[in-house]
Amino acid sequence: MCHQVFQQRLKEIVGFLQLFEQVNILQSFSSEQRGFIAQTALYYGLFWQPYLEVLGERPTKENVMRGVQMIRLLLEPYQCVS
């Protein structure tokens, strides 16, 4: 069951990346690059709260936004220049 949910979320993230490519928000990726970026974004999402707990931090809005910022930084080098 967990494997199916993980694969579904990964598929959804790949879909978002493809959409962002189509509307020129992100540069085009190879299938391998897209998969790697999707996996990395999913890992951040899955493990951010446990990571905060290991650090002794609470999942406040500010701490959750730090995780969002990390995913943004992951995608930043691939943004299309307007």
Backbone as XML, in Angstrom:
<?xml version="1.0"?>
<chain id="A" units="angstrom">
  <residue number="1" name="MET">
    <atom name="N" x="0.823" y="-1.199" z="0.000"/>
    <atom name="CA" x="0.000" y="0.000" z="0.000"/>
    <atom name="C" x="0.866" y="1.261" z="0.000"/>
  </residue>
  <residue number="2" name="CYS">
    <atom name="N" x="1.864" y="1.337" z="0.889"/>
    <atom name="CA" x="2.736" y="2.508" z="0.941"/>
    <atom name="C" x="3.458" y="2.701" z="-0.388"/>
  </residue>
  <residue number="3" name="HIS">
    <atom name="N" x="3.899" y="1.600" z="-0.980"/>
    <atom name="CA" x="4.601" y="1.670" z="-2.261"/>
    <atom name="C" x="3.694" y="2.287" z="-3.323"/>
  </residue>
  <residue number="4" name="GLN">
    <atom name="N" x="2.431" y="1.899" z="-3.332"/>
    <atom name="CA" x="1.489" y="2.440" z="-4.319"/>
    <atom name="C" x="1.262" y="3.933" z="-4.117"/>
  </residue>
  <residue number="5" name="VAL">
    <atom name="N" x="1.137" y="4.352" z="-2.874"/>
    <atom name="CA" x="0.937" y="5.771" z="-2.573"/>
    <atom name="C" x="2.180" y="6.559" z="-2.978"/>
  </residue>
  <residue number="6" name="PHE">
    <atom name="N" x="3.346" y="6.030" z="-2.654"/>
    <atom name="CA" x="4.606" y="6.681" z="-3.020"/>
    <atom name="C" x="4.699" y="6.837" z="-4.537"/>
  </residue>
  <residue number="7" name="GLN">
    <atom name="N" x="4.408" y="5.775" z="-5.275"/>
    <atom name="CA" x="4.472" y="5.818" z="-6.734"/>
    <atom name="C" x="3.451" y="6.806" z="-7.307"/>
  </residue>
  <residue number="8" name="GLN">
    <atom name="N" x="2.278" y="6.886" z="-6.707"/>
    <atom name="CA" x="1.258" y="7.834" z="-7.166"/>
    <atom name="C" x="1.712" y="9.268" z="-6.940"/>
  </residue>
  <residue number="9" name="ARG">
    <atom name="N" x="2.275" y="9.552" z="-5.776"/>
    <atom name="CA" x="2.763" y="10.911" z="-5.480"/>
    <atom name="C" x="3.904" y="11.280" z="-6.423"/>
  </residue>
  <residue number="10" name="LEU">
    <atom name="N" x="4.781" y="10.328" z="-6.679"/>
    <atom name="CA" x="5.892" y="10.563" z="-7.592"/>
    <atom name="C" x="5.375" y="10.883" z="-8.993"/>
  </residue>
  <residue number="11" name="LYS">
    <atom name="N" x="4.381" y="10.150" z="-9.432"/>
    <atom name="CA" x="3.762" y="10.380" z="-10.737"/>
    <atom name="C" x="3.130" y="11.775" z="-10.799"/>
  </residue>
  <residue number="12" name="GLU">
    <atom name="N" x="2.492" y="12.201" z="-9.712"/>
    <atom name="CA" x="1.879" y="13.526" z="-9.661"/>
    <atom name="C" x="2.932" y="14.631" z="-9.753"/>
  </residue>
  <residue number="13" name="ILE">
    <atom name="N" x="4.043" y="14.464" z="-9.051"/>
    <atom name="CA" x="5.105" y="15.470" z="-9.087"/>
    <atom name="C" x="5.712" y="15.538" z="-10.488"/>
  </residue>
  <residue number="14" name="VAL">
    <atom name="N" x="5.937" y="14.398" z="-11.106"/>
    <atom name="CA" x="6.442" y="14.374" z="-12.487"/>
    <atom name="C" x="5.464" y="15.123" z="-13.397"/>
  </residue>
  <residue number="15" name="GLY">
    <atom name="N" x="4.179" y="14.923" z="-13.198"/>
    <atom name="CA" x="3.165" y="15.630" z="-13.978"/>
    <atom name="C" x="3.243" y="17.132" z="-13.799"/>
  </residue>
  <residue number="16" name="PHE">
    <atom name="N" x="3.444" y="17.586" z="-12.555"/>
    <atom name="CA" x="3.593" y="19.018" z="-12.302"/>
    <atom name="C" x="4.835" y="19.567" z="-13.005"/>
  </residue>
  <residue number="17" name="LEU">
    <atom name="N" x="5.940" y="18.824" z="-12.926"/>
    <atom name="CA" x="7.160" y="19.273" z="-13.594"/>
    <atom name="C" x="6.946" y="19.390" z="-15.102"/>
  </residue>
  <residue number="18" name="GLN">
    <atom name="N" x="6.255" y="18.413" z="-15.679"/>
    <atom name="CA" x="5.974" y="18.465" z="-17.116"/>
    <atom name="C" x="5.105" y="19.673" z="-17.462"/>
  </residue>
  <residue number="19" name="LEU">
    <atom name="N" x="4.130" y="19.952" z="-16.634"/>
    <atom name="CA" x="3.276" y="21.128" z="-16.850"/>
    <atom name="C" x="4.107" y="22.405" z="-16.782"/>
  </residue>
  <residue number="20" name="PHE">
    <atom name="N" x="4.979" y="22.508" z="-15.788"/>
    <atom name="CA" x="5.825" y="23.691" z="-15.648"/>
    <atom name="C" x="6.753" y="23.847" z="-16.848"/>
  </residue>
  <residue number="21" name="GLU">
    <atom name="N" x="7.180" y="22.733" z="-17.442"/>
    <atom name="CA" x="7.985" y="22.793" z="-18.663"/>
    <atom name="C" x="7.145" y="23.315" z="-19.826"/>
  </residue>
  <residue number="22" name="GLN">
    <atom name="N" x="5.938" y="22.800" z="-19.952"/>
    <atom name="CA" x="5.066" y="23.168" z="-21.080"/>
    <atom name="C" x="4.706" y="24.647" z="-21.089"/>
  </residue>
  <residue number="23" name="VAL">
    <atom name="N" x="4.564" y="25.232" z="-19.914"/>
    <atom name="CA" x="4.189" y="26.653" z="-19.840"/>
    <atom name="C" x="5.417" y="27.546" z="-19.613"/>
  </residue>
  <residue number="24" name="ASN">
    <atom name="N" x="6.587" y="26.973" z="-19.839"/>
    <atom name="CA" x="7.862" y="27.709" z="-19.784"/>
    <atom name="C" x="8.166" y="28.338" z="-18.430"/>
  </residue>
  <residue number="25" name="ILE">
    <atom name="N" x="7.770" y="27.655" z="-17.377"/>
    <atom name="CA" x="8.191" y="28.073" z="-16.035"/>
    <atom name="C" x="9.541" y="27.442" z="-15.734"/>
  </residue>
  <residue number="26" name="LEU">
    <atom name="N" x="9.690" y="26.184" z="-16.174"/>
    <atom name="CA" x="10.960" y="25.458" z="-16.009"/>
    <atom name="C" x="11.495" y="25.041" z="-17.369"/>
  </residue>
  <residue number="27" name="GLN">
    <atom name="N" x="12.812" y="24.897" z="-17.432"/>
    <atom name="CA" x="13.454" y="24.382" z="-18.638"/>
    <atom name="C" x="13.034" y="22.935" z="-18.853"/>
  </residue>
  <residue number="28" name="SER">
    <atom name="N" x="13.233" y="22.455" z="-20.056"/>
    <atom name="CA" x="12.917" y="21.051" z="-20.350"/>
    <atom name="C" x="13.941" y="20.136" z="-19.694"/>
  </residue>
  <residue number="29" name="PHE">
    <atom name="N" x="13.457" y="19.010" z="-19.203"/>
    <atom name="CA" x="14.307" y="18.008" z="-18.572"/>
    <atom name="C" x="14.289" y="16.735" z="-19.400"/>
  </residue>
  <residue number="30" name="SER">
    <atom name="N" x="15.338" y="15.954" z="-19.251"/>
    <atom name="CA" x="15.278" y="14.593" z="-19.761"/>
    <atom name="C" x="14.386" y="13.817" z="-18.794"/>
  </residue>
  <residue number="31" name="SER">
    <atom name="N" x="13.914" y="12.686" z="-19.223"/>
    <atom name="CA" x="13.073" y="11.860" z="-18.354"/>
    <atom name="C" x="13.824" y="11.490" z="-17.071"/>
  </residue>
  <residue number="32" name="GLU">
    <atom name="N" x="15.109" y="11.198" z="-17.213"/>
    <atom name="CA" x="15.928" y="10.827" z="-16.047"/>
    <atom name="C" x="16.053" y="12.007" z="-15.077"/>
  </residue>
  <residue number="33" name="GLN">
    <atom name="N" x="16.314" y="13.210" z="-15.606"/>
    <atom name="CA" x="16.418" y="14.396" z="-14.750"/>
    <atom name="C" x="15.101" y="14.670" z="-14.032"/>
  </residue>
  <residue number="34" name="ARG">
    <atom name="N" x="14.008" y="14.586" z="-14.772"/>
    <atom name="CA" x="12.684" y="14.844" z="-14.202"/>
    <atom name="C" x="12.408" y="13.866" z="-13.059"/>
  </residue>
  <residue number="35" name="GLY">
    <atom name="N" x="12.734" y="12.606" z="-13.269"/>
    <atom name="CA" x="12.527" y="11.599" z="-12.230"/>
    <atom name="C" x="13.355" y="11.873" z="-10.990"/>
  </residue>
  <residue number="36" name="PHE">
    <atom name="N" x="14.616" y="12.273" z="-11.211"/>
    <atom name="CA" x="15.500" y="12.584" z="-10.083"/>
    <atom name="C" x="14.973" y="13.766" z="-9.284"/>
  </residue>
  <residue number="37" name="ILE">
    <atom name="N" x="14.572" y="14.824" z="-9.977"/>
    <atom name="CA" x="14.051" y="16.008" z="-9.287"/>
    <atom name="C" x="12.754" y="15.676" z="-8.553"/>
  </residue>
  <residue number="38" name="ALA">
    <atom name="N" x="11.891" y="14.895" z="-9.181"/>
    <atom name="CA" x="10.638" y="14.499" z="-8.533"/>
    <atom name="C" x="10.909" y="13.683" z="-7.269"/>
  </residue>
  <residue number="39" name="GLN">
    <atom name="N" x="11.850" y="12.747" z="-7.347"/>
    <atom name="CA" x="12.183" y="11.939" z="-6.168"/>
    <atom name="C" x="12.741" y="12.808" z="-5.054"/>
  </residue>
  <residue number="40" name="THR">
    <atom name="N" x="13.614" y="13.742" z="-5.408"/>
    <atom name="CA" x="14.217" y="14.612" z="-4.397"/>
    <atom name="C" x="13.153" y="15.478" z="-3.723"/>
  </residue>
  <residue number="41" name="ALA">
    <atom name="N" x="12.246" y="16.039" z="-4.504"/>
    <atom name="CA" x="11.172" y="16.855" z="-3.930"/>
    <atom name="C" x="10.284" y="16.015" z="-3.016"/>
  </residue>
  <residue number="42" name="LEU">
    <atom name="N" x="9.989" y="14.794" z="-3.448"/>
    <atom name="CA" x="9.155" y="13.914" z="-2.628"/>
    <atom name="C" x="9.853" y="13.551" z="-1.323"/>
  </residue>
  <residue number="43" name="TYR">
    <atom name="N" x="11.155" y="13.276" z="-1.375"/>
    <atom name="CA" x="11.906" y="12.959" z="-0.159"/>
    <atom name="C" x="11.875" y="14.120" z="0.824"/>
  </residue>
  <residue number="44" name="TYR">
    <atom name="N" x="12.068" y="15.339" z="0.310"/>
    <atom name="CA" x="11.971" y="16.504" z="1.195"/>
    <atom name="C" x="10.607" y="16.534" z="1.875"/>
  </residue>
  <residue number="45" name="GLY">
    <atom name="N" x="9.565" y="16.348" z="1.084"/>
    <atom name="CA" x="8.214" y="16.390" z="1.633"/>
    <atom name="C" x="7.950" y="15.305" z="2.665"/>
  </residue>
  <residue number="46" name="LEU">
    <atom name="N" x="8.426" y="14.105" z="2.383"/>
    <atom name="CA" x="8.176" y="12.982" z="3.286"/>
    <atom name="C" x="8.954" y="13.079" z="4.595"/>
  </residue>
  <residue number="47" name="PHE">
    <atom name="N" x="10.167" y="13.572" z="4.509"/>
    <atom name="CA" x="11.054" y="13.487" z="5.666"/>
    <atom name="C" x="11.308" y="14.823" z="6.353"/>
  </residue>
  <residue number="48" name="TRP">
    <atom name="N" x="10.637" y="15.879" z="5.910"/>
    <atom name="CA" x="10.878" y="17.179" z="6.531"/>
    <atom name="C" x="10.420" y="17.209" z="7.987"/>
  </residue>
  <residue number="49" name="GLN">
    <atom name="N" x="9.225" y="16.752" z="8.284"/>
    <atom name="CA" x="8.742" y="16.794" z="9.669"/>
    <atom name="C" x="9.587" y="15.898" z="10.586"/>
  </residue>
  <residue number="50" name="PRO">
    <atom name="N" x="9.901" y="14.649" z="10.213"/>
    <atom name="CA" x="10.791" y="13.872" z="11.076"/>
    <atom name="C" x="12.162" y="14.538" z="11.267"/>
  </residue>
  <residue number="51" name="TYR">
    <atom name="N" x="12.652" y="15.196" z="10.219"/>
    <atom name="CA" x="13.921" y="15.919" z="10.319"/>
    <atom name="C" x="13.818" y="17.036" z="11.352"/>
  </residue>
  <residue number="52" name="LEU">
    <atom name="N" x="12.709" y="17.778" z="11.315"/>
    <atom name="CA" x="12.505" y="18.840" z="12.303"/>
    <atom name="C" x="12.490" y="18.262" z="13.721"/>
  </residue>
  <residue number="53" name="GLU">
    <atom name="N" x="11.851" y="17.125" z="13.878"/>
    <atom name="CA" x="11.769" y="16.495" z="15.201"/>
    <atom name="C" x="13.148" y="16.072" z="15.697"/>
  </residue>
  <residue number="54" name="VAL">
    <atom name="N" x="13.988" y="15.569" z="14.798"/>
    <atom name="CA" x="15.356" y="15.194" z="15.171"/>
    <atom name="C" x="16.127" y="16.428" z="15.638"/>
  </residue>
  <residue number="55" name="LEU">
    <atom name="N" x="15.861" y="17.554" z="15.000"/>
    <atom name="CA" x="16.510" y="18.805" z="15.394"/>
    <atom name="C" x="15.927" y="19.395" z="16.673"/>
  </residue>
  <residue number="56" name="GLY">
    <atom name="N" x="14.825" y="18.806" z="17.153"/>
    <atom name="CA" x="14.168" y="19.318" z="18.346"/>
    <atom name="C" x="13.266" y="20.509" z="18.049"/>
  </residue>
  <residue number="57" name="GLU">
    <atom name="N" x="12.884" y="20.660" z="16.783"/>
    <atom name="CA" x="12.034" y="21.769" z="16.380"/>
    <atom name="C" x="10.611" y="21.283" z="16.152"/>
  </residue>
  <residue number="58" name="ARG">
    <atom name="N" x="9.684" y="22.196" z="16.305"/>
    <atom name="CA" x="8.273" y="21.871" z="16.099"/>
    <atom name="C" x="7.887" y="22.186" z="14.653"/>
  </residue>
  <residue number="59" name="PRO">
    <atom name="N" x="6.856" y="21.525" z="14.138"/>
    <atom name="CA" x="6.406" y="21.800" z="12.768"/>
    <atom name="C" x="5.532" y="23.054" z="12.693"/>
  </residue>
  <residue number="60" name="THR">
    <atom name="N" x="6.136" y="24.191" z="13.016"/>
    <atom name="CA" x="5.413" y="25.467" z="12.933"/>
    <atom name="C" x="5.295" y="25.882" z="11.463"/>
  </residue>
  <residue number="61" name="LYS">
    <atom name="N" x="4.479" y="26.870" z="11.219"/>
    <atom name="CA" x="4.328" y="27.377" z="9.852"/>
    <atom name="C" x="5.684" y="27.818" z="9.296"/>
  </residue>
  <residue number="62" name="GLU">
    <atom name="N" x="6.475" y="28.499" z="10.101"/>
    <atom name="CA" x="7.783" y="28.982" z="9.662"/>
    <atom name="C" x="8.706" y="27.820" z="9.303"/>
  </residue>
  <residue number="63" name="ASN">
    <atom name="N" x="8.705" y="26.771" z="10.124"/>
    <atom name="CA" x="9.567" y="25.620" z="9.859"/>
    <atom name="C" x="9.112" y="24.841" z="8.624"/>
  </residue>
  <residue number="64" name="VAL">
    <atom name="N" x="7.813" y="24.744" z="8.427"/>
    <atom name="CA" x="7.292" y="24.084" z="7.226"/>
    <atom name="C" x="7.686" y="24.897" z="5.995"/>
  </residue>
  <residue number="65" name="MET">
    <atom name="N" x="7.626" y="26.210" z="6.096"/>
    <atom name="CA" x="8.001" y="27.068" z="4.969"/>
    <atom name="C" x="9.487" y="26.945" z="4.638"/>
  </residue>
  <residue number="66" name="ARG">
    <atom name="N" x="10.308" y="26.620" z="5.610"/>
    <atom name="CA" x="11.730" y="26.356" z="5.325"/>
    <atom name="C" x="11.859" y="25.165" z="4.374"/>
  </residue>
  <residue number="67" name="GLY">
    <atom name="N" x="11.051" y="24.145" z="4.590"/>
    <atom name="CA" x="11.056" y="22.987" z="3.697"/>
    <atom name="C" x="10.589" y="23.358" z="2.303"/>
  </residue>
  <residue number="68" name="VAL">
    <atom name="N" x="9.565" y="24.195" z="2.219"/>
    <atom name="CA" x="9.072" y="24.666" z="0.924"/>
    <atom name="C" x="10.181" y="25.440" z="0.208"/>
  </residue>
  <residue number="69" name="GLN">
    <atom name="N" x="10.885" y="26.274" z="0.954"/>
    <atom name="CA" x="11.978" y="27.050" z="0.368"/>
    <atom name="C" x="13.085" y="26.136" z="-0.165"/>
  </residue>
  <residue number="70" name="MET">
    <atom name="N" x="13.350" y="25.048" z="0.502"/>
    <atom name="CA" x="14.369" y="24.105" z="0.013"/>
    <atom name="C" x="13.956" y="23.512" z="-1.332"/>
  </residue>
  <residue number="71" name="ILE">
    <atom name="N" x="12.684" y="23.198" z="-1.488"/>
    <atom name="CA" x="12.210" y="22.659" z="-2.763"/>
    <atom name="C" x="12.290" y="23.742" z="-3.840"/>
  </residue>
  <residue number="72" name="ARG">
    <atom name="N" x="11.962" y="24.969" z="-3.484"/>
    <atom name="CA" x="12.104" y="26.078" z="-4.448"/>
    <atom name="C" x="13.549" y="26.230" z="-4.895"/>
  </residue>
  <residue number="73" name="LEU">
    <atom name="N" x="14.480" y="26.137" z="-3.943"/>
    <atom name="CA" x="15.896" y="26.249" z="-4.280"/>
    <atom name="C" x="16.348" y="25.099" z="-5.177"/>
  </residue>
  <residue number="74" name="LEU">
    <atom name="N" x="15.776" y="23.934" z="-4.978"/>
    <atom name="CA" x="16.071" y="22.787" z="-5.820"/>
    <atom name="C" x="15.706" y="23.085" z="-7.283"/>
  </residue>
  <residue number="75" name="LEU">
    <atom name="N" x="14.586" y="23.780" z="-7.491"/>
    <atom name="CA" x="14.093" y="24.067" z="-8.843"/>
    <atom name="C" x="14.663" y="25.358" z="-9.434"/>
  </residue>
  <residue number="76" name="GLU">
    <atom name="N" x="15.187" y="26.230" z="-8.609"/>
    <atom name="CA" x="15.628" y="27.549" z="-9.076"/>
    <atom name="C" x="16.589" y="27.519" z="-10.267"/>
  </residue>
  <residue number="77" name="PRO">
    <atom name="N" x="17.589" y="26.651" z="-10.292"/>
    <atom name="CA" x="18.510" y="26.665" z="-11.440"/>
    <atom name="C" x="17.831" y="26.303" z="-12.767"/>
  </residue>
  <residue number="78" name="TYR">
    <atom name="N" x="16.647" y="25.749" z="-12.708"/>
    <atom name="CA" x="15.962" y="25.287" z="-13.918"/>
    <atom name="C" x="14.854" y="26.233" z="-14.369"/>
  </residue>
  <residue number="79" name="GLN">
    <atom name="N" x="14.690" y="27.365" z="-13.698"/>
    <atom name="CA" x="13.639" y="28.307" z="-14.081"/>
    <atom name="C" x="13.996" y="28.946" z="-15.416"/>
  </residue>
  <residue number="80" name="CYS">
    <atom name="N" x="12.972" y="29.160" z="-16.213"/>
    <atom name="CA" x="13.157" y="29.885" z="-17.470"/>
    <atom name="C" x="13.319" y="31.360" z="-17.159"/>
  </residue>
  <residue number="81" name="VAL">
    <atom name="N" x="14.212" y="31.999" z="-17.868"/>
    <atom name="CA" x="14.420" y="33.424" z="-17.685"/>
    <atom name="C" x="13.348" y="34.164" z="-18.468"/>
  </residue>
  <residue number="82" name="SER">
    <atom name="N" x="12.659" y="35.088" z="-17.804"/>
    <atom name="CA" x="11.581" y="35.826" z="-18.472"/>
    <atom name="C" x="12.128" y="36.951" z="-19.304"/>
  </residue>
</chain>
